[in-house]
Amino acid sequence: MKKKVWVIEDDPDIGEVISLLLTDEGYDVSLFPNATTFKESLPNADADVMVMDVMLPDGNGIDLCHGVKTSTSLAHVPVLMMSANKGLADLNGYYHADDFIAKPFDIDEMVRKVRRLTV
């Protein structure tokens, strides 16, 4: 059975690259372009891992991550945060993400991190 990856990314080009990359690696990818559509889908969340951008047009990925990690039904889902602000990697413990990747990211590193989080 394919592992499910939810990707929250507002840049359509980056979202498409991540989706194609992970689909080619055998993952079932659901792409959310903003915080609103992501939040609307949470009641039916079936993700094995979530990849979240920090800066979103209608919200903040750090707040979304905190919400997932403090939810009794979703706290077990690993979260990979991504941002062009490399300094956020030092705050991983603060927002409870399981890992961080800086943009622009190396595609092999993205695959390795997602694979590690879905084992």
Secondary structure in CASP SS format (residue, H / E / C, confidence):
PFRMAT SS
TARGET T0000
AUTHOR 0000-0000-0000
METHOD secondary structure of the structure
MODEL  1
M C 1.00
K C 1.00
K C 1.00
K E 1.00
V E 1.00
W E 1.00
V E 1.00
I E 1.00
E C 1.00
D C 1.00
D C 1.00
P H 1.00
D H 1.00
I H 1.00
G H 1.00
E H 1.00
V H 1.00
I H 1.00
S H 1.00
L H 1.00
L H 1.00
L H 1.00
T H 1.00
D H 1.00
E C 1.00
G C 1.00
Y C 1.00
D E 1.00
V E 1.00
S E 1.00
L E 1.00
F E 1.00
P C 1.00
N C 1.00
A H 1.00
T H 1.00
T H 1.00
F H 1.00
K H 1.00
E H 1.00
S H 1.00
L H 1.00
P H 1.00
N H 1.00
A C 1.00
D C 1.00
A C 1.00
D C 1.00
V E 1.00
M E 1.00
V E 1.00
M E 1.00
D E 1.00
V C 1.00
M E 1.00
L E 1.00
P C 1.00
D C 1.00
G E 1.00
N E 1.00
G H 1.00
I H 1.00
D H 1.00
L H 1.00
C H 1.00
H H 1.00
G H 1.00
V H 1.00
K H 1.00
T C 1.00
S C 1.00
T C 1.00
S C 1.00
L C 1.00
A C 1.00
H C 1.00
V C 1.00
P C 1.00
V E 1.00
L E 1.00
M E 1.00
M E 1.00
S E 1.00
A C 1.00
N C 1.00
K H 1.00
G H 1.00
L H 1.00
A H 1.00
D H 1.00
L H 1.00
N H 1.00
G H 1.00
Y H 1.00
Y H 1.00
H C 1.00
A C 1.00
D C 1.00
D E 1.00
F E 1.00
I E 1.00
A E 1.00
K C 1.00
P C 1.00
F C 1.00
D C 1.00
I H 1.00
D H 1.00
E H 1.00
M H 1.00
V H 1.00
R H 1.00
K H 1.00
V H 1.00
R H 1.00
R H 1.00
L H 1.00
T C 1.00
V C 1.00
END
